[in-house]
Amino acid sequence: MQKPVIRLGSDSYFKLEKIPTGSLSIDRITGGGFTRGRHIDLVGHWSAGKSYIMLRTIALAQQRGEICALIDPEKVYDPEWFTHLGGIPDELLLFQPEKEWNAEDAVGVMMVVADLIDDEAVAVVGVDSTAALVTQEEMRKDPREGDDRVATQARMMSRAMRRITTMNRKTVFIWTNQERSNIGHGAMFQPITYPGGRAMSFYATTRIDFKKTGKVKRKKKVAEKGKLVEKEMQVGNWIQVRAEKEKSTRPYMQAAYIFDNERSEIDLFSEIIQLGLEDGLITKSGNSLLYDSLDEDESFSAPNEKAFRKLLQEFPEVVAELVDLIEEQTLELAKLGEED
């Protein structure tokens, strides 16, 4: 039996390693990305981009040569969608529970990958979603019968999180979950709860809450009653993300961006404008936006946000420059204990 290893607190073994998420906003509130060896809990509104962030993180890790896995109890994995996000289906380890497999089997897979080391180490494991994990006890029971034992999933998750956390070394576990109303508190007051019990909130290093805060509309021509008419159509959502729990950098940071439904991706320009304004890189006077380039002879201004977005489309070098500056500021803000 291998003896326990005691290391100095300054040992490089404990140095935090971050995995970028592909979102400037998510990277900002997590101090540069998701921390290896930890649990990440993505919760909030349905269709708010939780699975997108999980799969995008996996895709980017694959592009850097990392091994990644996906536990897919919802059975929503789509190779074409994953490829669209930059992923490599041929290199993805995928497990979908079937009739004869259950949540405990999925946990067994997680334990195996969490224990791998060196060249075989798995960088990211996505679980989509916690709510869809069906326990062995639940599988054996006819759903038409009443529940004689409650919280079977919560009890299973509590056991699983203790074991996986103990075994895990350098794998990021990204869990998605949707909020539910706790109907046991009556019609007037229904606090938010999440399937799977409280274990995830205890063991997760990072918990990010996703909320849809507004619709993005655009005039489009659509057929209505046999005629082609121009109408305001929803093409996206404003998404607010907030780090409700974050133990690898500052907690309670938040950011907002547009999720473009037509392109099926986060709108980079919305992130640049939002974070650029926060960081003082972009200034706003009335509706006008101004960016003074690092090149002292160049500045870019527009009378409104729509025109500024068009300007960014025309000058990709300005986009790259702003992204670099925002990422530098993210790393500065991630330094714990630094005064504002």
C-alpha positions in Angstrom: 0.0 0.0 0.0 1.4 3.4 -1.0 2.3 5.6 2.0 0.7 9.0 2.4 2.7 11.9 0.9 3.2 15.1 2.9 4.4 18.1 0.9 5.4 21.6 1.7 2.7 24.2 1.0 5.0 25.9 -1.5 5.3 22.7 -3.6 4.5 23.2 -7.3 2.1 20.3 -6.9 -0.4 22.7 -5.3 -0.1 25.4 -8.0 -3.4 26.2 -9.5 -3.8 25.5 -13.2 -6.6 27.2 -15.1 -8.5 25.9 -18.2 -9.9 28.8 -20.3 -13.6 28.6 -21.1 -13.6 30.5 -24.4 -15.7 33.3 -22.8 -14.0 36.5 -21.7 -16.8 37.0 -19.2 -16.6 33.5 -17.6 -12.9 33.7 -17.5 -13.2 37.1 -15.7 -15.4 35.9 -12.9 -13.3 32.7 -12.4 -9.9 34.3 -12.5 -8.8 33.0 -15.9 -10.9 29.9 -16.3 -11.9 26.7 -14.5 -9.3 25.3 -12.0 -8.0 21.8 -12.5 -8.7 19.3 -9.8 -12.0 21.0 -8.8 -15.7 20.7 -9.3 -17.5 23.4 -11.3 -21.3 23.7 -10.8 -23.1 25.6 -13.6 -26.7 26.3 -12.5 -29.5 28.6 -13.5 -32.1 29.2 -16.1 -32.8 26.7 -18.9 -31.3 27.5 -22.3 -28.9 30.1 -20.7 -25.7 28.6 -22.1 -24.6 26.2 -19.3 -24.0 23.2 -21.6 -22.5 25.5 -24.2 -19.8 26.7 -21.7 -19.1 23.1 -20.6 -18.7 21.8 -24.2 -16.8 24.8 -25.3 -14.3 24.3 -22.5 -13.9 20.7 -23.5 -13.4 21.7 -27.1 -10.7 24.2 -26.3 -8.9 21.7 -24.0 -8.9 19.2 -26.9 -7.4 21.7 -29.2 -4.5 22.0 -26.7 -4.0 18.2 -26.9 -5.8 17.4 -23.7 -7.9 14.2 -23.1 -11.5 15.0 -22.2 -14.7 13.1 -21.4 -18.4 13.6 -21.4 -21.0 11.9 -19.2 -24.3 12.5 -21.0 -27.3 11.1 -19.1 -29.6 13.6 -20.9 -28.5 12.0 -24.2 -28.3 15.3 -26.0 -24.8 15.0 -27.4 -24.6 15.9 -31.1 -21.3 15.4 -32.9 -22.1 18.2 -35.4 -22.8 20.7 -32.7 -19.7 19.6 -30.8 -17.6 20.1 -34.0 -19.2 23.5 -34.5 -17.9 24.5 -31.0 -14.4 23.4 -32.1 -14.4 19.9 -30.5 -13.0 16.7 -31.9 -15.6 13.9 -31.7 -13.0 11.2 -32.6 -11.0 12.1 -29.4 -13.9 12.5 -27.0 -14.5 9.8 -24.4 -18.3 9.6 -24.2 -20.5 7.7 -21.7 -24.3 7.6 -22.0 -26.2 5.6 -19.3 -28.6 3.1 -20.9 -31.4 0.9 -19.5 -28.9 -1.5 -17.8 -26.6 1.3 -16.6 -27.4 4.0 -14.1 -26.0 6.9 -12.1 -23.8 4.6 -10.0 -22.2 3.3 -13.2 -21.6 6.9 -14.3 -20.0 7.6 -11.0 -17.8 4.6 -11.5 -16.6 6.0 -14.8 -15.8 9.4 -13.1 -13.8 7.6 -10.4 -11.7 5.8 -13.1 -10.9 9.0 -15.0 -10.3 11.0 -11.8 -7.6 8.5 -10.8 -5.6 8.6 -14.1 -2.3 10.5 -13.9 0.6 11.7 -16.1 0.1 11.2 -19.9 -3.3 9.5 -19.4 -4.8 12.2 -17.2 -8.1 13.5 -18.3 -8.3 17.3 -18.2 -12.0 17.9 -18.3 -15.1 15.8 -17.5 -18.4 17.3 -18.3 -21.6 15.9 -16.7 -24.8 17.1 -18.5 -26.7 17.1 -16.3 -26.9 16.3 -12.6 -30.7 16.2 -12.7 -30.7 13.4 -15.3 -28.7 11.0 -13.2 -31.0 8.1 -12.4 -30.0 6.0 -9.4 -30.1 2.2 -9.3 -32.8 2.3 -6.7 -34.9 4.5 -8.9 -34.4 2.3 -11.9 -35.8 -0.7 -10.1 -38.9 1.1 -9.1 -42.0 1.6 -11.3 -42.4 5.4 -11.7 -46.2 4.9 -11.5 -45.8 3.8 -7.9 -45.3 6.3 -5.0 -41.9 7.1 -3.4 -41.4 5.0 -0.3 -37.8 6.4 0.1 -37.1 10.1 -0.7 -33.9 11.8 -1.8 -32.3 8.7 -3.4 -30.4 10.9 -5.9 -29.3 13.3 -3.1 -27.9 10.4 -1.0 -26.1 9.0 -4.0 -24.6 12.4 -4.9 -23.4 12.8 -1.4 -21.5 9.5 -1.5 -20.2 10.1 -5.0 -18.8 13.6 -4.4 -16.9 12.4 -1.3 -15.3 9.6 -3.3 -14.6 11.5 -6.5 -13.1 14.5 -4.7 -10.8 12.3 -2.6 -9.5 10.5 -5.7 -9.3 13.5 -8.1 -6.0 14.9 -8.9 -5.9 17.2 -12.0 -9.4 16.8 -13.6 -11.9 19.6 -13.9 -15.4 18.2 -13.3 -18.0 20.5 -14.9 -21.6 19.8 -13.8 -24.7 21.4 -15.2 -28.0 21.7 -13.3 -31.3 23.6 -13.7 -33.0 25.5 -11.0 -36.4 24.2 -9.6 -39.0 25.8 -7.4 -39.4 24.2 -4.0 -43.2 23.6 -4.1 -43.2 22.4 -0.6 -43.2 26.0 0.6 -46.6 26.8 -0.8 -47.7 28.9 -3.8 -46.7 32.3 -2.4 -43.1 31.5 -1.5 -41.2 29.0 -3.5 -37.4 29.2 -3.0 -35.1 27.9 -5.7 -33.6 24.5 -5.3 -31.5 22.2 -7.4 -31.8 18.4 -8.2 -29.2 16.2 -6.5 -29.3 17.7 -3.0 -26.8 19.9 -1.3 -23.6 17.8 -1.9 -22.6 19.8 -5.0 -22.9 23.1 -3.3 -20.6 21.8 -0.6 -17.9 20.2 -2.8 -17.9 22.6 -5.8 -15.1 25.1 -5.8 -17.0 27.3 -8.3 -20.7 27.7 -8.7 -21.8 30.0 -11.5 -25.4 31.2 -11.8 -26.7 31.8 -15.3 -29.7 34.1 -15.8 -31.5 35.4 -18.9 -32.0 39.1 -18.2 -33.4 40.3 -21.6 -34.2 39.5 -25.1 -32.2 40.7 -28.1 -34.5 41.5 -31.1 -33.9 42.4 -34.7 -36.2 43.3 -37.6 -36.6 40.3 -39.9 -38.9 39.5 -42.8 -41.2 36.6 -42.0 -44.3 35.0 -43.6 -47.5 35.7 -41.8 -51.0 34.8 -43.1 -49.7 34.4 -46.6 -47.8 37.7 -46.6 -44.2 38.7 -46.1 -44.0 41.2 -43.3 -41.2 42.8 -41.2 -41.3 42.0 -37.5 -39.2 42.3 -34.4 -37.9 38.8 -33.9 -35.8 37.4 -31.0 -32.3 36.5 -32.1 -30.6 36.2 -28.8 -30.6 36.8 -25.0 -28.7 38.9 -22.6 -27.1 36.5 -20.1 -25.9 37.5 -16.7 -23.3 35.2 -15.0 -22.4 35.5 -11.4 -19.9 33.5 -9.3 -22.1 32.6 -6.3 -19.2 30.5 -5.0 -15.5 30.9 -6.1 -12.6 29.6 -4.0 -9.8 30.1 -6.5 -10.3 33.8 -6.9 -12.6 36.6 -5.7 -16.2 35.4 -5.2 -19.4 37.2 -6.3 -18.0 38.7 -9.4 -20.5 39.0 -12.3 -20.5 39.8 -16.0 -23.0 40.0 -18.9 -23.0 39.1 -22.5 -25.3 38.4 -25.5 -25.8 34.8 -26.6 -26.4 34.9 -30.3 -29.1 32.3 -31.1 -28.5 32.6 -34.9 -24.8 31.9 -34.7 -25.2 29.6 -31.7 -22.4 31.2 -29.8 -21.5 34.0 -27.3 -21.3 37.3 -29.0 -17.7 38.3 -28.6 -18.4 42.0 -29.3 -20.8 42.2 -26.5 -18.2 40.9 -24.1 -15.6 43.3 -25.4 -17.8 46.3 -25.0 -19.1 45.3 -21.5 -15.6 44.4 -20.1 -13.9 47.2 -22.1 -16.2 49.8 -20.4 -15.6 48.2 -16.9 -11.8 48.2 -17.4 -11.7 51.8 -18.7 -10.4 50.7 -22.1 -13.5 52.0 -23.9 -15.1 55.3 -22.8 -18.7 56.3 -23.3 -20.1 59.8 -23.7 -23.8 59.9 -24.3 -24.3 57.2 -26.9 -20.8 57.6 -28.4 -18.1 55.0 -27.8 -14.3 55.6 -28.0 -11.3 53.4 -27.9 -7.7 54.8 -27.9 -5.5 52.2 -29.5 -2.1 51.3 -28.0 -0.8 53.0 -31.2 -0.8 56.6 -30.0 -1.7 57.8 -33.5 -4.9 55.7 -33.7 -8.3 56.0 -32.0 -11.6 54.5 -32.9 -14.9 56.1 -32.2 -18.5 55.6 -33.2 -21.8 57.5 -32.5 -23.5 54.5 -31.0 -23.0 50.8 -30.0 -24.3 49.5 -33.3 -21.8 51.5 -35.2 -19.0 50.6 -32.8 -19.8 46.9 -33.4 -19.5 47.5 -37.1 -16.2 49.1 -36.6 -14.9 46.1 -34.6 -16.0 43.9 -37.5 -13.9 46.0 -39.9 -10.8 46.0 -37.7 -9.9 42.5 -36.4 -6.6 43.8 -35.2 -8.5 46.1 -32.8 -10.5 43.2 -31.6 -7.3 41.2 -30.9 -5.8 44.1 -29.1 -8.8 44.6 -26.9 -9.1 40.9 -26.1 -5.4 40.8 -25.0 -5.9 43.9 -22.7 -9.1 42.4 -21.2 -7.3 39.1 -20.5 -4.4 40.9 -18.9 -6.8 42.8 -16.6 -8.5 39.4 -15.8 -5.2 38.0 -14.5 -4.6 41.2 -12.5 -8.0 41.0 -10.8 -7.4 37.3 -10.1 -4.6 38.1 -7.7 -6.2 37.4 -4.3 -5.8 40.0 -1.6 -5.0 42.8 -4.1 -6.7 46.1 -3.1 -9.0 47.8 -5.7 
